[in-house]
Amino acid sequence: MRRVEAGLFGAGRLSMYWQDGEQIRQTLEAVFNNILTTRMRDMPVLNSALAVRALGFNRYNADWVGVLITPWFMNVLLLPGLDSQWPTQAPGTKFDQAFPYGSFEFVVADEGQLGRYAQCSLFSPMFQFADQAAAVAAAESALHALLAAPAPRAISRRDLLRGNLARP
């Protein structure tokens, strides 16, 4: 299902309305497998040991968040929910997105069959991964870490005695 967005940068632009994570995973894998066999075919940055795979894609605030693995990159992706604010920004625009672990910079992108999405690069190119299992393990670890709050820093005895109780 598609919806038409209106706005300064998005007048008349089609954007997907995502129903669930499975729909997102299937769509991303189909779109990026098509890109792999067309636009990326025979490119020297491809790791032939890897395949396109979308992981996660659960709701996070107004968006859907997950990781996309391809033979040429691994990115955290945000796909818009109905209340997302960033899809009105032009492709190439950067914005910070807060997660429990911290704030990360995303770049707005647009792909015909997906509409607007935002990406944060984890790895590119992908030659450090020997196989798909290693890439999946890294993606799952990154997604888990992104959504988990960092462990609190222990307060030293010196800081306690000085009254310096602020945590970085």
VOMAR-303026 format. One record per atom (N, C-alpha, C): x, y, z; atom name; residue number from 1; residue in one letter. Coordinates in steps of 0.2 Angstrom, whole numbers, m for minus. Layout:
REM residues N
+-------+-------+-------+------+------+------+
!    xx !    yy !    zz ! name ! resi ! resn !
+-------+-------+-------+------+------+------+
!     X !     Y !     Z !   CA !  NUM !    a !
...
+-------+-------+-------+------+------+------+
END
This chain:
REM residues 168
+-------+-------+-------+------+------+------+
!    xx !    yy !    zz ! name ! resi ! resn !
+-------+-------+-------+------+------+------+
!     4 !    m6 !     0 !    N !    1 !    m !
!     0 !     0 !     0 !   CA !    1 !    m !
!     4 !     6 !     0 !    C !    1 !    m !
!     3 !    11 !    m4 !    N !    2 !    r !
!     7 !    17 !    m4 !   CA !    2 !    r !
!     2 !    23 !    m2 !    C !    2 !    r !
!     6 !    28 !     1 !    N !    3 !    r !
!     2 !    34 !     2 !   CA !    3 !    r !
!     6 !    40 !    m1 !    C !    3 !    r !
!     2 !    45 !    m3 !    N !    4 !    v !
!     6 !    51 !    m6 !   CA !    4 !    v !
!     7 !    56 !     0 !    C !    4 !    v !
!    13 !    58 !     0 !    N !    5 !    e !
!    16 !    63 !     5 !   CA !    5 !    e !
!    15 !    70 !     2 !    C !    5 !    e !
!    14 !    75 !     6 !    N !    6 !    a !
!    14 !    82 !     3 !   CA !    6 !    a !
!    19 !    86 !     8 !    C !    6 !    a !
!    22 !    91 !     6 !    N !    7 !    g !
!    27 !    94 !    10 !   CA !    7 !    g !
!    32 !    98 !     5 !    C !    7 !    g !
!    36 !   102 !     9 !    N !    8 !    l !
!    41 !   106 !     5 !   CA !    8 !    l !
!    45 !   102 !     0 !    C !    8 !    l !
!    48 !    96 !     2 !    N !    9 !    f !
!    52 !    92 !    m2 !   CA !    9 !    f !
!    49 !    86 !    m5 !    C !    9 !    f !
!    43 !    85 !    m2 !    N !   10 !    g !
!    40 !    78 !    m4 !   CA !   10 !    g !
!    33 !    79 !    m8 !    C !   10 !    g !
!    32 !    84 !   m11 !    N !   11 !    a !
!    25 !    85 !   m14 !   CA !   11 !    a !
!    24 !    80 !   m20 !    C !   11 !    a !
!    19 !    76 !   m19 !    N !   12 !    g !
!    17 !    71 !   m24 !   CA !   12 !    g !
!    21 !    65 !   m23 !    C !   12 !    g !
!    26 !    64 !   m19 !    N !   13 !    r !
!    30 !    58 !   m18 !   CA !   13 !    r !
!    26 !    52 !   m15 !    C !   13 !    r !
!    27 !    47 !   m18 !    N !   14 !    l !
!    24 !    41 !   m15 !   CA !   14 !    l !
!    29 !    38 !   m10 !    C !   14 !    l !
!    26 !    36 !    m4 !    N !   15 !    s !
!    29 !    33 !     1 !   CA !   15 !    s !
!    25 !    27 !     4 !    C !   15 !    s !
!    29 !    21 !     5 !    N !   16 !    m !
!    25 !    15 !     8 !   CA !   16 !    m !
!    22 !    16 !    14 !    C !   16 !    m !
!    17 !    13 !    15 !    N !   17 !    y !
!    14 !    12 !    22 !   CA !   17 !    y !
!    15 !     5 !    24 !    C !   17 !    y !
!    20 !     4 !    29 !    N !   18 !    w !
!    22 !    m2 !    31 !   CA !   18 !    w !
!    17 !    m5 !    36 !    C !   18 !    w !
!    15 !   m11 !    35 !    N !   19 !    q !
!    10 !   m15 !    40 !   CA !   19 !    q !
!    14 !   m18 !    45 !    C !   19 !    q !
!    19 !   m22 !    44 !    N !   20 !    d !
!    23 !   m26 !    49 !   CA !   20 !    d !
!    30 !   m27 !    46 !    C !   20 !    d !
!    34 !   m30 !    51 !    N !   21 !    g !
!    41 !   m31 !    49 !   CA !   21 !    g !
!    42 !   m36 !    44 !    C !   21 !    g !
!    38 !   m41 !    43 !    N !   22 !    e !
!    38 !   m46 !    38 !   CA !   22 !    e !
!    37 !   m43 !    31 !    C !   22 !    e !
!    33 !   m38 !    30 !    N !   23 !    q !
!    32 !   m35 !    24 !   CA !   23 !    q !
!    38 !   m31 !    22 !    C !   23 !    q !
!    41 !   m28 !    27 !    N !   24 !    i !
!    47 !   m24 !    26 !   CA !   24 !    i !
!    52 !   m28 !    24 !    C !   24 !    i !
!    54 !   m34 !    27 !    N !   25 !    r !
!    59 !   m38 !    26 !   CA !   25 !    r !
!    58 !   m41 !    19 !    C !   25 !    r !
!    52 !   m43 !    17 !    N !   26 !    q !
!    51 !   m46 !    10 !   CA !   26 !    q !
!    52 !   m40 !     5 !    C !   26 !    q !
!    50 !   m34 !     6 !    N !   27 !    t !
!    51 !   m29 !     1 !   CA !   27 !    t !
!    58 !   m27 !     0 !    C !   27 !    t !
!    61 !   m26 !     6 !    N !   28 !    l !
!    68 !   m24 !     5 !   CA !   28 !    l !
!    73 !   m29 !     2 !    C !   28 !    l !
!    71 !   m36 !     4 !    N !   29 !    e !
!    75 !   m41 !     0 !   CA !   29 !    e !
!    74 !   m41 !    m7 !    C !   29 !    e !
!    68 !   m41 !    m9 !    N !   30 !    a !
!    66 !   m41 !   m16 !   CA !   30 !    a !
!    69 !   m35 !   m20 !    C !   30 !    a !
!    69 !   m29 !   m17 !    N !   31 !    v !
!    71 !   m23 !   m20 !   CA !   31 !    v !
!    79 !   m23 !   m21 !    C !   31 !    v !
!    82 !   m25 !   m15 !    N !   32 !    f !
!    89 !   m25 !   m16 !   CA !   32 !    f !
!    92 !   m31 !   m19 !    C !   32 !    f !
!    89 !   m36 !   m20 !    N !   33 !    n !
!    91 !   m42 !   m24 !   CA !   33 !    n !
!    90 !   m40 !   m31 !    C !   33 !    n !
!    85 !   m36 !   m33 !    N !   34 !    n !
!    85 !   m33 !   m40 !   CA !   34 !    n !
!    91 !   m28 !   m41 !    C !   34 !    n !
!    92 !   m24 !   m36 !    N !   35 !    i !
!    98 !   m19 !   m37 !   CA !   35 !    i !
!   104 !   m23 !   m38 !    C !   35 !    i !
!   105 !   m29 !   m34 !    N !   36 !    l !
!   111 !   m33 !   m35 !   CA !   36 !    l !
!   112 !   m36 !   m42 !    C !   36 !    l !
!   106 !   m38 !   m45 !    N !   37 !    t !
!   107 !   m41 !   m51 !   CA !   37 !    t !
!   107 !   m36 !   m57 !    C !   37 !    t !
!   105 !   m30 !   m56 !    N !   38 !    t !
!   105 !   m25 !   m61 !   CA !   38 !    t !
!   111 !   m20 !   m60 !    C !   38 !    t !
!   110 !   m15 !   m56 !    N !   39 !    r !
!   114 !   m10 !   m55 !   CA !   39 !    r !
!   121 !   m12 !   m52 !    C !   39 !    r !
!   121 !   m17 !   m48 !    N !   40 !    m !
!   127 !   m18 !   m45 !   CA !   40 !    m !
!   131 !   m24 !   m48 !    C !   40 !    m !
!   128 !   m27 !   m53 !    N !   41 !    r !
!   131 !   m33 !   m56 !   CA !   41 !    r !
!   138 !   m32 !   m58 !    C !   41 !    r !
!   142 !   m36 !   m57 !    N !   42 !    d !
!   150 !   m36 !   m59 !   CA !   42 !    d !
!   153 !   m30 !   m56 !    C !   42 !    d !
!   151 !   m27 !   m51 !    N !   43 !    m !
!   154 !   m22 !   m47 !   CA !   43 !    m !
!   160 !   m25 !   m43 !    C !   43 !    m !
!   166 !   m22 !   m43 !    N !   44 !    p !
!   171 !   m25 !   m39 !   CA !   44 !    p !
!   170 !   m24 !   m31 !    C !   44 !    p !
!   165 !   m21 !   m29 !    N !   45 !    v !
!   164 !   m20 !   m21 !   CA !   45 !    v !
!   160 !   m25 !   m19 !    C !   45 !    v !
!   158 !   m30 !   m23 !    N !   46 !    l !
!   153 !   m36 !   m20 !   CA !   46 !    l !
!   157 !   m41 !   m17 !    C !   46 !    l !
!   155 !   m43 !   m11 !    N !   47 !    n !
!   157 !   m49 !    m8 !   CA !   47 !    n !
!   153 !   m55 !   m10 !    C !   47 !    n !
!   155 !   m59 !   m14 !    N !   48 !    s !
!   151 !   m65 !   m17 !   CA !   48 !    s !
!   149 !   m70 !   m11 !    C !   48 !    s !
!   152 !   m70 !    m5 !    N !   49 !    a !
!   150 !   m74 !     0 !   CA !   49 !    a !
!   144 !   m72 !     3 !    C !   49 !    a !
!   141 !   m66 !     2 !    N !   50 !    l !
!   136 !   m63 !     5 !   CA !   50 !    l !
!   129 !   m63 !     1 !    C !   50 !    l !
!   124 !   m63 !     4 !    N !   51 !    a !
!   117 !   m62 !     1 !   CA !   51 !    a !
!   113 !   m56 !     4 !    C !   51 !    a !
!   108 !   m54 !     1 !    N !   52 !    v !
!   104 !   m49 !     3 !   CA !   52 !    v !
!   100 !   m51 !     9 !    C !   52 !    v !
!   100 !   m48 !    15 !    N !   53 !    r !
!    96 !   m50 !    20 !   CA !   53 !    r !
!    94 !   m44 !    25 !    C !   53 !    r !
!    87 !   m44 !    26 !    N !   54 !    a !
!    85 !   m39 !    31 !   CA !   54 !    a !
!    83 !   m42 !    37 !    C !   54 !    a !
!    86 !   m39 !    43 !    N !   55 !    l !
!    85 !   m41 !    49 !   CA !   55 !    l !
!    81 !   m36 !    54 !    C !   55 !    l !
!    77 !   m39 !    58 !    N !   56 !    g !
!    74 !   m34 !    63 !   CA !   56 !    g !
!    68 !   m31 !    60 !    C !   56 !    g !
!    67 !   m25 !    60 !    N !   57 !    f !
!    62 !   m21 !    57 !   CA !   57 !    f !
!    56 !   m21 !    62 !    C !   57 !    f !
!    57 !   m18 !    68 !    N !   58 !    n !
!    52 !   m18 !    73 !   CA !   58 !    n !
!    51 !   m10 !    74 !    C !   58 !    n !
!    45 !    m9 !    77 !    N !   59 !    r !
!    43 !    m2 !    78 !   CA !   59 !    r !
!    48 !     1 !    83 !    C !   59 !    r !
!    50 !     7 !    81 !    N !   60 !    y !
!    54 !    11 !    86 !   CA !   60 !    y !
!    52 !    18 !    86 !    C !   60 !    y !
!    48 !    21 !    91 !    N !   61 !    n !
!    45 !    27 !    91 !   CA !   61 !    n !
!    40 !    27 !    84 !    C !   61 !    n !
!    41 !    32 !    80 !    N !   62 !    a !
!    37 !    33 !    74 !   CA !   62 !    a !
!    39 !    29 !    68 !    C !   62 !    a !
!    45 !    26 !    69 !    N !   63 !    d !
!    48 !    23 !    63 !   CA !   63 !    d !
!    49 !    15 !    64 !    C !   63 !    d !
!    51 !    12 !    59 !    N !   64 !    w !
!    53 !     5 !    59 !   CA !   64 !    w !
!    61 !     5 !    58 !    C !   64 !    w !
!    64 !     1 !    63 !    N !   65 !    v !
!    71 !     0 !    62 !   CA !   65 !    v !
!    74 !    m7 !    62 !    C !   65 !    v !
!    79 !    m8 !    58 !    N !   66 !    g !
!    82 !   m14 !    56 !   CA !   66 !    g !
!    88 !   m13 !    53 !    C !   66 !    g !
!    91 !   m19 !    51 !    N !   67 !    v !
!    98 !   m19 !    48 !   CA !   67 !    v !
!    97 !   m22 !    41 !    C !   67 !    v !
!   100 !   m19 !    36 !    N !   68 !    l !
!   100 !   m22 !    29 !   CA !   68 !    l !
!   107 !   m24 !    27 !    C !   68 !    l !
!   108 !   m31 !    26 !    N !   69 !    i !
!   114 !   m34 !    24 !   CA !   69 !    i !
!   114 !   m34 !    16 !    C !   69 !    i !
!   119 !   m32 !    13 !    N !   70 !    t !
!   120 !   m33 !     5 !   CA !   70 !    t !
!   127 !   m35 !     4 !    C !   70 !    t !
!   129 !   m38 !    m2 !    N !   71 !    p !
!   136 !   m40 !    m3 !   CA !   71 !    p !
!   140 !   m33 !    m3 !    C !   71 !    p !
!   137 !   m27 !    m3 !    N !   72 !    w !
!   141 !   m21 !    m4 !   CA !   72 !    w !
!   141 !   m17 !     2 !    C !   72 !    w !
!   136 !   m17 !     7 !    N !   73 !    f !
!   135 !   m13 !    13 !   CA !   73 !    f !
!   131 !   m17 !    18 !    C !   73 !    f !
!   132 !   m14 !    24 !    N !   74 !    m !
!   127 !   m16 !    30 !   CA !   74 !    m !
!   125 !    m9 !    33 !    C !   74 !    m !
!   119 !    m8 !    33 !    N !   75 !    n !
!   116 !    m2 !    35 !   CA !   75 !    n !
!   111 !    m3 !    40 !    C !   75 !    n !
!   110 !     2 !    45 !    N !   76 !    v !
!   104 !     2 !    49 !   CA !   76 !    v !
!   100 !     6 !    45 !    C !   76 !    v !
!    93 !     4 !    44 !    N !   77 !    l !
!    88 !     8 !    41 !   CA !   77 !    l !
!    83 !    10 !    45 !    C !   77 !    l !
!    80 !    16 !    44 !    N !   78 !    l !
!    74 !    18 !    46 !   CA !   78 !    l !
!    69 !    18 !    41 !    C !   78 !    l !
!    63 !    15 !    42 !    N !   79 !    l !
!    58 !    16 !    37 !   CA !   79 !    l !
!    52 !    20 !    40 !    C !   79 !    l !
!    49 !    24 !    37 !    N !   80 !    p !
!    44 !    29 !    40 !   CA !   80 !    p !
!    37 !    25 !    42 !    C !   80 !    p !
!    35 !    27 !    48 !    N !   81 !    g !
!    28 !    26 !    51 !   CA !   81 !    g !
!    24 !    32 !    49 !    C !   81 !    g !
!    18 !    31 !    50 !    N !   82 !    l !
!    13 !    37 !    49 !   CA !   82 !    l !
!    15 !    43 !    52 !    C !   82 !    l !
!    18 !    43 !    58 !    N !   83 !    d !
!    19 !    49 !    61 !   CA !   83 !    d !
!    26 !    52 !    61 !    C !   83 !    d !
!    30 !    48 !    56 !    N !   84 !    s !
!    37 !    50 !    55 !   CA !   84 !    s !
!    38 !    57 !    52 !    C !   84 !    s !
!    43 !    61 !    55 !    N !   85 !    q !
!    44 !    68 !    52 !   CA !   85 !    q !
!    49 !    69 !    47 !    C !   85 !    q !
!    54 !    64 !    47 !    N !   86 !    w !
!    60 !    65 !    42 !   CA !   86 !    w !
!    58 !    64 !    35 !    C !   86 !    w !
!    53 !    60 !    33 !    N !   87 !    p !
!    52 !    58 !    26 !   CA !   87 !    p !
!    51 !    64 !    21 !    C !   87 !    p !
!    49 !    70 !    24 !    N !   88 !    t !
!    48 !    76 !    20 !   CA !   88 !    t !
!    55 !    79 !    18 !    C !   88 !    t !
!    60 !    77 !    21 !    N !   89 !    q !
!    67 !    80 !    19 !   CA !   89 !    q !
!    69 !    77 !    13 !    C !   89 !    q !
!    73 !    81 !     9 !    N !   90 !    a !
!    76 !    79 !     3 !   CA !   90 !    a !
!    81 !    73 !     3 !    C !   90 !    a !
!    81 !    69 !    m2 !    N !   91 !    p !
!    86 !    64 !    m2 !   CA !   91 !    p !
!    93 !    67 !    m1 !    C !   91 !    p !
!    98 !    64 !     3 !    N !   92 !    g !
!   104 !    67 !     4 !   CA !   92 !    g !
!   105 !    71 !    10 !    C !   92 !    g !
!    99 !    73 !    13 !    N !   93 !    t !
!    99 !    77 !    19 !   CA !   93 !    t !
!   101 !    72 !    25 !    C !   93 !    t !
!   105 !    75 !    30 !    N !   94 !    k !
!   107 !    71 !    36 !   CA !   94 !    k !
!   103 !    73 !    42 !    C !   94 !    k !
!   102 !    69 !    46 !    N !   95 !    f !
!    98 !    71 !    53 !   CA !   95 !    f !
!   101 !    66 !    58 !    C !   95 !    f !
!   100 !    68 !    64 !    N !   96 !    d !
!   102 !    63 !    70 !   CA !   96 !    d !
!    96 !    60 !    73 !    C !   96 !    d !
!    97 !    54 !    74 !    N !   97 !    q !
!    91 !    50 !    77 !   CA !   97 !    q !
!    94 !    47 !    84 !    C !   97 !    q !
!    90 !    48 !    89 !    N !   98 !    a !
!    92 !    46 !    96 !   CA !   98 !    a !
!    89 !    39 !    97 !    C !   98 !    a !
!    94 !    35 !   100 !    N !   99 !    f !
!    92 !    28 !   102 !   CA !   99 !    f !
!    94 !    27 !   109 !    C !   99 !    f !
!    92 !    22 !   112 !    N !  100 !    p !
!    95 !    21 !   119 !   CA !  100 !    p !
!   102 !    21 !   120 !    C !  100 !    p !
!   106 !    19 !   115 !    N !  101 !    y !
!   113 !    19 !   115 !   CA !  101 !    y !
!   116 !    25 !   114 !    C !  101 !    y !
!   113 !    30 !   110 !    N !  102 !    g !
!   116 !    36 !   109 !   CA !  102 !    g !
!   112 !    39 !   102 !    C !  102 !    g !
!   115 !    44 !   100 !    N !  103 !    s !
!   112 !    48 !    94 !   CA !  103 !    s !
!   117 !    46 !    88 !    C !  103 !    s !
!   114 !    44 !    82 !    N !  104 !    f !
!   117 !    42 !    76 !   CA !  104 !    f !
!   115 !    46 !    70 !    C !  104 !    f !
!   119 !    48 !    65 !    N !  105 !    e !
!   118 !    51 !    59 !   CA !  105 !    e !
!   115 !    47 !    54 !    C !  105 !    e !
!   109 !    49 !    51 !    N !  106 !    f !
!   106 !    45 !    46 !   CA !  106 !    f !
!   106 !    50 !    40 !    C !  106 !    f !
!   106 !    47 !    34 !    N !  107 !    v !
!   105 !    50 !    28 !   CA !  107 !    v !
!    99 !    48 !    24 !    C !  107 !    v !
!    95 !    53 !    22 !    N !  108 !    v !
!    88 !    51 !    19 !   CA !  108 !    v !
!    90 !    49 !    12 !    C !  108 !    v !
!    86 !    44 !    10 !    N !  109 !    a !
!    87 !    41 !     3 !   CA !  109 !    a !
!    80 !    39 !     0 !    C !  109 !    a !
!    80 !    38 !    m6 !    N !  110 !    d !
!    74 !    37 !   m10 !   CA !  110 !    d !
!    75 !    32 !   m15 !    C !  110 !    d !
!    71 !    26 !   m15 !    N !  111 !    e !
!    72 !    21 !   m20 !   CA !  111 !    e !
!    64 !    20 !   m22 !    C !  111 !    e !
!    64 !    20 !   m29 !    N !  112 !    g !
!    57 !    20 !   m32 !   CA !  112 !    g !
!    52 !    15 !   m29 !    C !  112 !    g !
!    54 !     9 !   m27 !    N !  113 !    q !
!    49 !     4 !   m25 !   CA !  113 !    q !
!    49 !     4 !   m17 !    C !  113 !    q !
!    53 !     8 !   m14 !    N !  114 !    l !
!    52 !     9 !    m7 !   CA !  114 !    l !
!    50 !    16 !    m4 !    C !  114 !    l !
!    51 !    21 !    m8 !    N !  115 !    g !
!    49 !    27 !    m6 !   CA !  115 !    g !
!    55 !    30 !    m2 !    C !  115 !    g !
!    54 !    34 !     3 !    N !  116 !    r !
!    59 !    37 !     7 !   CA !  116 !    r !
!    61 !    32 !    12 !    C !  116 !    r !
!    67 !    32 !    14 !    N !  117 !    y !
!    70 !    28 !    20 !   CA !  117 !    y !
!    76 !    32 !    22 !    C !  117 !    y !
!    79 !    30 !    28 !    N !  118 !    a !
!    85 !    33 !    30 !   CA !  118 !    a !
!    90 !    28 !    32 !    C !  118 !    a !
!    96 !    29 !    31 !    N !  119 !    q !
!   101 !    24 !    32 !   CA !  119 !    q !
!   107 !    27 !    36 !    C !  119 !    q !
!   110 !    23 !    40 !    N !  120 !    c !
!   116 !    24 !    44 !   CA !  120 !    c !
!   121 !    18 !    42 !    C !  120 !    c !
!   127 !    20 !    39 !    N !  121 !    s !
!   131 !    15 !    37 !   CA !  121 !    s !
!   135 !    11 !    43 !    C !  121 !    s !
!   135 !     5 !    43 !    N !  122 !    l !
!   139 !     1 !    48 !   CA !  122 !    l !
!   145 !    m2 !    45 !    C !  122 !    l !
!   145 !    m5 !    39 !    N !  123 !    f !
!   151 !    m7 !    35 !   CA !  123 !    f !
!   150 !    m6 !    28 !    C !  123 !    f !
!   155 !    m4 !    24 !    N !  124 !    s !
!   155 !    m4 !    17 !   CA !  124 !    s !
!   162 !    m2 !    15 !    C !  124 !    s !
!   165 !    m7 !    10 !    N !  125 !    p !
!   162 !   m13 !     8 !   CA !  125 !    p !
!   162 !   m18 !    13 !    C !  125 !    p !
!   160 !   m24 !    11 !    N !  126 !    m !
!   159 !   m30 !    16 !   CA !  126 !    m !
!   164 !   m35 !    16 !    C !  126 !    m !
!   170 !   m34 !    13 !    N !  127 !    f !
!   175 !   m39 !    13 !   CA !  127 !    f !
!   178 !   m42 !    19 !    C !  127 !    f !
!   177 !   m39 !    25 !    N !  128 !    q !
!   179 !   m42 !    31 !   CA !  128 !    q !
!   175 !   m47 !    34 !    C !  128 !    q !
!   169 !   m49 !    30 !    N !  129 !    f !
!   165 !   m55 !    32 !   CA !  129 !    f !
!   166 !   m61 !    28 !    C !  129 !    f !
!   168 !   m66 !    31 !    N !  130 !    a !
!   170 !   m72 !    27 !   CA !  130 !    a !
!   164 !   m76 !    25 !    C !  130 !    a !
!   158 !   m75 !    28 !    N !  131 !    d !
!   152 !   m78 !    26 !   CA !  131 !    d !
!   146 !   m75 !    28 !    C !  131 !    d !
!   140 !   m77 !    26 !    N !  132 !    q !
!   134 !   m74 !    28 !   CA !  132 !    q !
!   133 !   m74 !    36 !    C !  132 !    q !
!   135 !   m80 !    39 !    N !  133 !    a !
!   134 !   m81 !    46 !   CA !  133 !    a !
!   137 !   m75 !    50 !    C !  133 !    a !
!   143 !   m74 !    48 !    N !  134 !    a !
!   147 !   m68 !    51 !   CA !  134 !    a !
!   144 !   m62 !    50 !    C !  134 !    a !
!   141 !   m60 !    44 !    N !  135 !    a !
!   138 !   m54 !    43 !   CA !  135 !    a !
!   131 !   m53 !    47 !    C !  135 !    a !
!   128 !   m59 !    48 !    N !  136 !    v !
!   121 !   m59 !    51 !   CA !  136 !    v !
!   123 !   m58 !    59 !    C !  136 !    v !
!   128 !   m61 !    61 !    N !  137 !    a !
!   130 !   m60 !    68 !   CA !  137 !    a !
!   132 !   m53 !    70 !    C !  137 !    a !
!   135 !   m50 !    66 !    N !  138 !    a !
!   137 !   m43 !    66 !   CA !  138 !    a !
!   131 !   m38 !    66 !    C !  138 !    a !
!   126 !   m40 !    62 !    N !  139 !    a !
!   120 !   m36 !    61 !   CA !  139 !    a !
!   116 !   m36 !    67 !    C !  139 !    a !
!   115 !   m43 !    69 !    N !  140 !    e !
!   111 !   m44 !    75 !   CA !  140 !    e !
!   114 !   m40 !    82 !    C !  140 !    e !
!   121 !   m41 !    82 !    N !  141 !    s !
!   124 !   m38 !    88 !   CA !  141 !    s !
!   123 !   m30 !    87 !    C !  141 !    s !
!   124 !   m27 !    82 !    N !  142 !    a !
!   124 !   m20 !    81 !   CA !  142 !    a !
!   117 !   m18 !    82 !    C !  142 !    a !
!   111 !   m21 !    80 !    N !  143 !    l !
!   105 !   m19 !    81 !   CA !  143 !    l !
!   103 !   m20 !    89 !    C !  143 !    l !
!   105 !   m25 !    92 !    N !  144 !    h !
!   104 !   m26 !    99 !   CA !  144 !    h !
!   107 !   m20 !   103 !    C !  144 !    h !
!   114 !   m19 !   101 !    N !  145 !    a !
!   117 !   m14 !   105 !   CA !  145 !    a !
!   114 !    m7 !   104 !    C !  145 !    a !
!   112 !    m5 !    98 !    N !  146 !    l !
!   109 !     1 !    96 !   CA !  146 !    l !
!   103 !     2 !   101 !    C !  146 !    l !
!    99 !    m3 !   102 !    N !  147 !    l !
!    92 !    m2 !   106 !   CA !  147 !    l !
!    93 !    m3 !   113 !    C !  147 !    l !
!    99 !    m5 !   116 !    N !  148 !    a !
!   101 !    m6 !   123 !   CA !  148 !    a !
!   104 !     0 !   125 !    C !  148 !    a !
!   102 !     2 !   131 !    N !  149 !    a !
!   106 !     8 !   135 !   CA !  149 !    a !
!   113 !     5 !   137 !    C !  149 !    a !
!   118 !    10 !   136 !    N !  150 !    p !
!   125 !     8 !   138 !   CA !  150 !    p !
!   125 !     6 !   146 !    C !  150 !    p !
!   129 !     2 !   148 !    N !  151 !    a !
!   130 !     0 !   155 !   CA !  151 !    a !
!   132 !     7 !   159 !    C !  151 !    a !
!   129 !     8 !   164 !    N !  152 !    p !
!   131 !    14 !   168 !   CA !  152 !    p !
!   138 !    13 !   171 !    C !  152 !    p !
!   142 !    19 !   171 !    N !  153 !    r !
!   149 !    19 !   173 !   CA !  153 !    r !
!   149 !    19 !   181 !    C !  153 !    r !
!   153 !    15 !   183 !    N !  154 !    a !
!   154 !    15 !   190 !   CA !  154 !    a !
!   157 !    21 !   193 !    C !  154 !    a !
!   154 !    23 !   199 !    N !  155 !    i !
!   157 !    29 !   202 !   CA !  155 !    i !
!   163 !    28 !   207 !    C !  155 !    i !
!   168 !    31 !   205 !    N !  156 !    s !
!   174 !    29 !   210 !   CA !  156 !    s !
!   173 !    32 !   217 !    C !  156 !    s !
!   177 !    29 !   221 !    N !  157 !    r !
!   177 !    32 !   228 !   CA !  157 !    r !
!   179 !    39 !   228 !    C !  157 !    r !
!   184 !    41 !   224 !    N !  158 !    r !
!   186 !    48 !   224 !   CA !  158 !    r !
!   180 !    53 !   222 !    C !  158 !    r !
!   177 !    51 !   216 !    N !  159 !    d !
!   171 !    55 !   214 !   CA !  159 !    d !
!   166 !    55 !   219 !    C !  159 !    d !
!   164 !    50 !   223 !    N !  160 !    l !
!   159 !    50 !   228 !   CA !  160 !    l !
!   161 !    55 !   233 !    C !  160 !    l !
!   167 !    54 !   236 !    N !  161 !    l !
!   169 !    59 !   241 !   CA !  161 !    l !
!   169 !    66 !   239 !    C !  161 !    l !
!   171 !    68 !   232 !    N !  162 !    r !
!   171 !    74 !   230 !   CA !  162 !    r !
!   164 !    77 !   228 !    C !  162 !    r !
!   159 !    72 !   228 !    N !  163 !    g !
!   152 !    74 !   226 !   CA !  163 !    g !
!   151 !    74 !   219 !    C !  163 !    g !
!   156 !    72 !   215 !    N !  164 !    n !
!   155 !    71 !   208 !   CA !  164 !    n !
!   151 !    65 !   206 !    C !  164 !    n !
!   145 !    66 !   206 !    N !  165 !    l !
!   140 !    60 !   204 !   CA !  165 !    l !
!   138 !    60 !   197 !    C !  165 !    l !
!   139 !    64 !   193 !    N !  166 !    a !
!   137 !    65 !   186 !   CA !  166 !    a !
!   140 !    59 !   182 !    C !  166 !    a !
!   136 !    56 !   178 !    N !  167 !    r !
!   139 !    51 !   174 !   CA !  167 !    r !
!   139 !    53 !   167 !    C !  167 !    r !
!   145 !    51 !   163 !    N !  168 !    p !
!   146 !    54 !   156 !   CA !  168 !    p !
!   140 !    52 !   152 !    C !  168 !    p !
+-------+-------+-------+------+------+------+
END
